């Protein structure tokens, strides 16, 4: 059974997800002609800043099913991350 919940330890903070395609285009432009960009700092962000409840609603609408955001305590996230990392390492070492 698939989970239909996005857990994160982000509280009520906002985020601005950015497209990896947009980042790749920006990097390619800089690498193609770096001189104009030397000494400049660019904050690459997505077009919309919102909390994760908002993005769960956006995903729900796009996928046609309910996605819920749950603010997981940091300790729980760290524990789950450690378990997944160990499983991942054990599955790759047996190949």
GUZABA-620738 format. One line per 4 residues: number of its first residue (from 1); their letters; for each residue x, y, z of C-alpha. Coordinates in nm, 3 decimals. Layout:
N
NUM = a = X/Y/Z | ... $
***
This chain:
95
1 = xxxx = 0.000/0.000/0.000 | 0.137/0.339/-0.096 | 0.152/0.622/0.152 | -0.046/0.928/0.060 $
5 = xxxx = 0.123/1.154/0.306 | 0.429/1.375/0.281 | 0.620/1.390/0.610 | 0.873/1.665/0.671 $
9 = xxxx = 1.016/1.854/0.965 | 0.944/2.195/0.818 | 0.683/2.324/1.059 | 0.483/2.610/0.916 $
13 = xxxx = 0.776/2.748/0.719 | 0.745/2.832/0.353 | 0.945/2.698/0.064 | 0.983/2.784/-0.302 $
17 = xxxx = 1.050/2.462/-0.493 | 1.257/2.517/-0.804 | 1.257/2.311/-1.121 | 1.577/2.114/-1.178 $
21 = xxxx = 1.538/2.199/-1.548 | 1.544/2.571/-1.463 | 1.855/2.525/-1.247 | 2.027/2.328/-1.527 $
25 = xxxx = 1.948/2.605/-1.776 | 2.090/2.870/-1.544 | 2.407/2.668/-1.483 | 2.449/2.603/-1.855 $
29 = xxxx = 2.419/2.975/-1.930 | 2.680/3.059/-1.668 | 2.919/2.789/-1.788 | 2.875/2.900/-2.148 $
33 = xxxx = 2.983/3.258/-2.069 | 3.093/3.292/-1.704 | 3.247/3.642/-1.718 | 2.922/3.841/-1.667 $
37 = xxxx = 2.834/3.630/-1.363 | 3.162/3.651/-1.169 | 3.107/3.808/-0.828 | 2.729/3.783/-0.843 $
41 = xxxx = 2.505/3.574/-0.620 | 2.176/3.437/-0.751 | 1.901/3.287/-0.539 | 1.741/3.022/-0.755 $
45 = xxxx = 1.388/2.967/-0.630 | 1.058/2.862/-0.771 | 0.786/3.104/-0.872 | 0.574/3.051/-0.562 $
49 = xxxx = 0.651/3.059/-0.190 | 0.404/2.863/0.019 | 0.382/2.618/0.308 | 0.378/2.242/0.254 $
53 = xxxx = 0.003/2.216/0.317 | -0.041/2.430/0.006 | 0.187/2.209/-0.204 | 0.007/1.896/-0.077 $
57 = xxxx = -0.319/2.048/-0.207 | -0.152/2.129/-0.542 | -0.025/1.770/-0.574 | -0.366/1.636/-0.469 $
61 = xxxx = -0.536/1.830/-0.745 | -0.278/1.731/-1.006 | -0.283/1.361/-0.912 | -0.656/1.332/-0.848 $
65 = xxxx = -0.606/1.186/-0.500 | -0.558/1.328/-0.155 | -0.203/1.401/-0.041 | -0.157/1.523/0.316 $
69 = xxxx = 0.138/1.701/0.470 | 0.231/1.601/0.824 | 0.482/1.802/1.021 | 0.700/1.524/1.162 $
73 = xxxx = 0.919/1.600/1.464 | 1.286/1.634/1.369 | 1.381/1.334/1.586 | 1.132/1.113/1.401 $
77 = xxxx = 1.256/1.233/1.061 | 1.618/1.163/1.160 | 1.528/0.815/1.282 | 1.337/0.731/0.963 $
81 = xxxx = 1.614/0.872/0.745 | 1.870/0.654/0.924 | 1.656/0.343/0.873 | 1.611/0.414/0.502 $
85 = xxxx = 1.984/0.483/0.458 | 2.073/0.153/0.624 | 1.825/-0.039/0.405 | 1.959/0.132/0.095 $
89 = xxxx = 2.320/0.054/0.185 | 2.242/-0.311/0.261 | 2.054/-0.358/-0.069 | 2.334/-0.207/-0.278 $
93 = xxx = 2.608/-0.403/-0.100 | 2.439/-0.736/-0.178 | 2.442/-0.671/-0.553 $
***
